[in-house]
Amino acid sequence: MGSMRKSRSSHYKQDRLTEHFISGSTARTMASLCGVNRKTAAFYFLQLREVVAYEQKDGSEALFGGEIEVDESYLGGRRKGKRGRSAADKIPVFGLFKRSEKVYTKFI
């Protein structure tokens, strides 16, 4: 499952579907925006998720081998006139740090 199979949809529609997948749109919203059936959109999303999972599985041993540190935090400043450490308006961030290598972060 390394790549998408041949599809009857045009390359333009496939590109639009992929853009909406990356932006995080739902399959139903994406179907109405691109002019395809919602089941087609859901199937396309499923195929893209399988391709992403397959590609991540191959590189995961090299990425997460050895000693790593995991941490979470919140990004965002304090609002004027507010007390405490409220996380209501802050963005949660998840991070992985591999010794002597790179830091990988993900906004949640």
C-alpha positions as CSV (number, residue, x, y, z in Angstrom):
1,M,0.0,0.0,0.0
2,G,2.7,2.5,-1.0
3,S,0.6,4.7,-3.2
4,M,-3.0,5.5,-4.2
5,R,-4.6,3.4,-6.9
6,K,-5.8,4.6,-10.2
7,S,-8.9,6.7,-9.8
8,R,-11.7,7.8,-12.1
9,S,-11.6,11.3,-10.4
10,S,-9.7,14.0,-12.2
11,H,-6.2,15.0,-10.9
12,Y,-7.7,18.4,-10.1
13,K,-10.3,16.8,-7.8
14,Q,-7.7,14.5,-6.2
15,D,-5.5,17.5,-5.5
16,R,-8.4,19.4,-3.9
17,L,-9.4,16.3,-1.8
18,T,-5.8,16.0,-0.6
19,E,-5.6,19.7,0.3
20,H,-8.8,19.4,2.3
21,F,-7.5,16.3,4.0
22,I,-4.3,18.1,5.0
23,S,-6.3,21.1,6.3
24,G,-8.4,18.9,8.5
25,S,-11.8,19.3,6.9
26,T,-14.3,16.6,7.4
27,A,-15.2,14.2,4.6
28,R,-18.7,15.5,4.4
29,T,-17.6,19.2,4.1
30,M,-15.0,18.3,1.6
31,A,-17.5,16.3,-0.5
32,S,-19.8,19.3,-0.8
33,L,-16.9,21.7,-1.6
34,C,-15.3,19.4,-4.3
35,G,-18.5,18.1,-5.8
36,V,-18.1,14.4,-5.1
37,N,-20.3,11.9,-3.2
38,R,-19.7,11.8,0.6
39,K,-19.0,8.1,0.4
40,T,-16.3,8.8,-2.2
41,A,-14.8,11.5,0.1
42,A,-14.9,9.2,3.1
43,F,-13.2,6.4,1.1
44,Y,-10.6,8.7,-0.2
45,F,-9.8,9.9,3.3
46,L,-9.5,6.3,4.4
47,Q,-7.1,5.5,1.6
48,L,-5.0,8.6,2.5
49,R,-4.9,7.6,6.2
50,E,-3.7,4.1,5.2
51,V,-0.9,5.5,3.0
52,V,0.2,7.8,5.8
53,A,0.1,5.0,8.4
54,Y,2.1,2.7,6.0
55,E,4.8,5.4,5.4
56,Q,5.1,6.3,9.1
57,K,5.4,2.6,10.0
58,D,8.5,2.2,7.8
59,G,10.3,5.2,9.2
60,S,9.2,4.9,12.8
61,E,12.0,2.6,13.9
62,A,14.7,5.0,12.8
63,L,12.8,8.0,14.2
64,F,12.0,6.6,17.7
65,G,14.9,4.2,18.3
66,G,17.0,4.8,21.4
67,E,16.4,7.2,24.3
68,I,13.7,9.9,23.9
69,E,12.0,12.4,26.2
70,V,8.3,13.3,26.0
71,D,6.8,16.5,27.3
72,E,3.7,18.5,27.0
73,S,3.1,22.2,27.5
74,Y,0.8,25.1,26.8
75,L,1.6,28.1,24.6
76,G,0.0,31.5,25.0
77,G,0.4,34.6,27.1
78,R,-1.5,35.8,30.1
79,R,-4.5,37.9,29.6
80,K,-4.7,41.3,31.4
81,G,-6.6,41.2,34.7
82,K,-6.7,37.4,35.0
83,R,-5.1,35.4,37.8
84,G,-3.7,31.9,37.9
85,R,-2.6,29.7,35.2
86,S,-5.7,29.1,33.2
87,A,-5.3,27.1,30.0
88,A,-8.6,28.3,28.5
89,D,-7.0,30.4,25.8
90,K,-3.8,28.5,25.4
91,I,-2.7,26.0,22.8
92,P,-1.6,22.5,24.0
93,V,1.7,21.3,22.5
94,F,3.2,17.8,22.6
95,G,6.9,17.3,22.1
96,L,9.4,14.5,21.6
97,F,13.1,15.1,22.1
98,K,15.7,12.6,20.9
99,R,19.1,12.9,22.6
100,S,21.7,14.6,20.4
101,E,19.2,15.0,17.6
102,K,16.0,16.9,16.6
103,V,12.9,18.0,18.5
104,Y,9.6,17.0,17.1
105,T,6.5,19.0,18.2
106,K,2.8,18.6,17.5
107,F,0.1,21.2,18.2
108,I,-2.9,19.5,19.6
